[in-house]
């Protein structure tokens, strides 16, 4: 699913304009990015958690020339899925919350 498809899905399910749905999706993504940038972790119950991990500096190799390259230490974003999400992906019965209220999947 692309971001555009996600915006369309939110627009359809919540019955609001595409523009309003785009603002909602962009706000969620920017909030997650800001939190990770400041070192916070984000926990969404039933979905998973976002956090950062520290990678140590290391010596790598340029694949074209074979020259040694120093790779600096850095933080990387990391997503850890919840047990519910893992079960759902691996064939669980539940398909997430019924946001459109029609009780059909």
C-alpha positions in Angstrom: 0.0 0.0 0.0 1.3 3.4 -0.9 0.8 6.6 1.1 -1.7 7.8 -1.6 -3.7 4.6 -1.2 -3.6 5.0 2.6 -5.0 8.5 2.2 -7.7 7.2 -0.1 -8.6 4.5 2.4 -8.9 6.9 5.3 -11.0 9.3 3.2 -13.4 6.4 2.2 -13.7 4.9 5.7 -14.1 8.1 7.6 -16.1 9.8 4.9 -14.1 13.0 4.7 -12.4 14.8 1.8 -9.2 13.6 0.4 -7.5 16.8 1.5 -8.6 16.4 5.1 -7.5 12.7 5.1 -4.1 13.8 3.7 -3.6 16.2 6.5 -4.4 13.4 9.1 -2.0 10.9 7.5 0.8 13.5 7.1 0.4 14.6 10.7 0.7 11.1 12.0 3.8 10.4 9.9 5.5 13.7 10.9 4.6 13.1 14.6 6.3 9.7 14.4 9.4 11.2 12.7 9.7 14.0 15.2 9.4 11.6 18.2 12.1 9.3 16.7 14.3 12.2 16.0 14.1 13.4 19.6 14.9 9.9 20.9 11.4 9.0 22.0 9.7 5.7 21.3 6.2 5.3 20.0 3.9 2.4 21.2 0.7 1.7 19.4 -1.1 -1.1 21.3 -2.2 -4.0 19.0 0.1 -2.7 16.2 3.7 -2.4 17.4 6.4 0.1 18.5 8.8 2.4 16.8 12.2 3.2 18.3 15.7 3.9 17.3 18.8 1.7 17.7 22.4 2.7 17.8 24.8 1.3 15.2 28.4 1.3 16.1 31.0 2.8 13.8 32.7 0.2 11.5 35.1 -0.2 8.7 33.4 -1.1 5.4 34.7 -1.6 1.8 33.8 0.2 -1.3 32.4 -2.6 -3.5 33.7 -1.0 -6.7 37.3 -0.3 -5.7 37.7 -2.5 -2.6 39.1 0.6 -0.7 38.4 0.7 3.1 35.8 3.2 4.1 35.1 4.4 7.7 31.3 4.2 8.4 30.4 6.4 11.3 28.1 5.4 14.2 24.4 6.3 13.6 20.9 5.8 14.9 18.5 3.8 12.8 14.7 3.6 13.0 13.4 0.2 14.1 9.8 -1.2 14.1 8.8 -4.1 16.4 5.4 -5.6 15.6 3.0 -6.5 18.4 2.0 -10.1 19.0 -1.5 -9.3 17.6 0.0 -8.0 14.3 2.3 -11.0 14.1 -0.6 -13.4 14.6 -2.7 -11.5 12.0 0.0 -11.7 9.4 0.5 -15.4 10.1 -3.1 -16.3 9.4 -5.1 -15.1 12.4 -8.8 -14.6 12.1 -9.0 -10.9 13.1 -8.5 -8.3 10.3 -8.1 -5.3 12.6 -10.7 -2.9 13.9 -13.8 -2.5 11.9 -13.6 1.3 11.3 -16.4 1.6 8.8 -18.9 0.2 11.2 -20.6 -2.2 8.8 -19.4 -5.4 10.6 -18.4 -7.0 7.3 -14.9 -7.8 6.1 
